[in-house]
Amino acid sequence: MPSFASLIESKLSAETVEVLKTAGELAVSGDHGASDAYLVGGSVRDLVLGRSPKDPDITVVGKGGRFARSLAEAVKGTIVSVSQFGTAIIDTPLGHIDVTTARSETYSQPAALPDIRPAAIEQDLQRRDFSVNAMAVSLVPQKWGTLLDPFHGFADAARKRLRILHDKSFQDDPTRILRAVRYSVRLGFSFEVATAEALERDMSYIDTLSSARLLAEIEKILLEPTRADILRRAEELGIIGAISPSLRVTETGLKAMEQFGASKTPVDELLYVACMASSMTEEEATAVIERLHPDKDWQAVMHGAATFRDLASLLESPDLLPSEVVELLERVPAPVLEFQRIAGPKTRQREHIEAYLRRHRNIRAEITGDVLAEQGVPRGPLMGKLLLELRVARLDGKVASRDQELELVRRRLPILLSREASESDNGNQRPTGAAVP
């Protein structure tokens, strides 16, 4: 077994090592609410795997909130949040540090939030999801770098296997099912036999999860570089169907997700949502939204994917004018169109989408409502009609300059005013013999 003191000092920056040593020194001083401090969880797992942990996770035996305040002051950081479970996040020049209170957890029923109590570090490790995340390394000076591994996570990491700590783990917290597939793909691990059996047996417990917790796990998957492989594996295991029978991920959607993920520029999460929603009908989109309760942007993309399915055949017409294409596609959110541009059939449909995304959606008349008002156009529905006509004329190449737009206004305004007056007169006419009030 390697020296964790050496691993810490080789895999973390000198500044981060100093922060960890400061945490250990504060713990043994006895004046800061904690009696012991450990590097824990994914931070230790990554060290075992020869990786550099991103943001250190520290667990203290004692009062984590009080300790976090002292540590934040010592390292010139700021506490940015404190959770209901006593987890504090410290923002420092080096990044975030999570500080938690060692605790035990019990579950009154499946998927319930746990009842927590302060506890020793061994009990804290016992509450964790997988053995590879149930290791701790002491940070106090007398035991600096000493590994605590009561559940043999080091051996499981060496064997590249994911193992739950007890048979009811997935029942207590079904989010662990989604985490299991996320970790297994990210780390290249397989499931230990009993863990695989429990995952299959307890899949139905996903139904007991709240929408918020389920959505949070899906969002974490979409943040992973290997998101497509995670969702592919989740589909194979039946996890996607357990979330909602209406949620399906297709190979076409997953390959598009891989293409978007390979981009060197930041990718909007909604593009990945569009990939997931690409095969949904309106009824399926509604069902998934009712299960997950996502925000309005997610909902718009899911409904938009269904909307596009309904109008896709219209885009194959050879006689569509640019303005007609715009009228069709403006109803569809851009992420859905970006997906179709990448994954849709290489037909007129794709040509229309590319032209819309690259040029047509940004075309507007040069003349504004203020200019129309100066020309004597009253503000209201009539002005809206004229602005729409000007845009259509621009899109279809009937006008190409501001002067031509003004000429179109001069021609059309009398016609529209006359039509408006006629419609008003017709609306005011009474049937013959109607009683006068």
MOFENQUI-V959917 format. One record per residue. NEAR is the number of other C-alpha atoms within 10 Angstrom. Layout:
near
NEAR
NEAR
This chain:
near
7
8
10
18
17
10
17
23
14
14
16
18
13
12
12
18
18
14
20
26
18
17
30
27
18
22
26
18
13
11
12
19
21
25
19
23
32
30
24
26
23
19
22
29
22
18
17
21
13
12
14
19
16
14
15
23
21
28
28
31
22
22
17
26
23
16
26
31
18
19
25
19
13
13
19
12
21
17
19
10
12
17
10
6
14
20
19
24
22
24
18
15
11
14
12
18
24
18
28
27
28
28
24
20
16
13
14
10
12
18
20
16
13
16
12
14
14
17
16
16
22
18
14
22
25
20
16
19
23
26
26
28
25
27
29
28
24
25
28
23
14
11
12
18
21
16
22
19
18
14
20
14
24
23
15
17
20
12
12
18
21
27
25
25
19
15
13
14
22
26
24
19
21
26
21
21
25
24
18
26
25
24
18
17
21
15
15
11
19
18
17
15
12
12
23
17
12
18
27
14
12
15
20
14
20
23
15
15
18
14
16
12
14
20
17
14
17
18
15
13
21
20
13
16
13
17
23
26
20
24
25
19
17
21
17
11
16
13
22
19
16
17
24
18
13
21
21
20
21
17
13
16
24
21
16
25
25
17
14
20
22
12
9
7
8
9
12
11
13
19
22
26
23
29
30
25
27
28
21
23
20
16
12
20
24
16
16
21
21
13
20
19
16
16
9
10
11
18
19
18
26
29
24
27
29
22
20
21
14
12
13
15
11
13
21
15
10
9
8
13
15
20
20
14
20
21
13
16
23
12
11
19
20
18
21
26
25
19
23
24
19
18
19
17
11
11
10
15
20
20
14
20
22
17
14
20
16
9
11
19
17
9
13
16
19
17
17
12
17
11
12
18
12
9
13
9
17
14
12
9
10
15
19
13
12
19
21
14
18
24
21
22
20
22
24
15
12
14
19
14
13
12
12
15
22
18
12
17
21
12
11
13
18
11
12
16
14
11
12
14
12
12
11
11
10
10
9
9
8
10
7
6
6
7
7
5
3
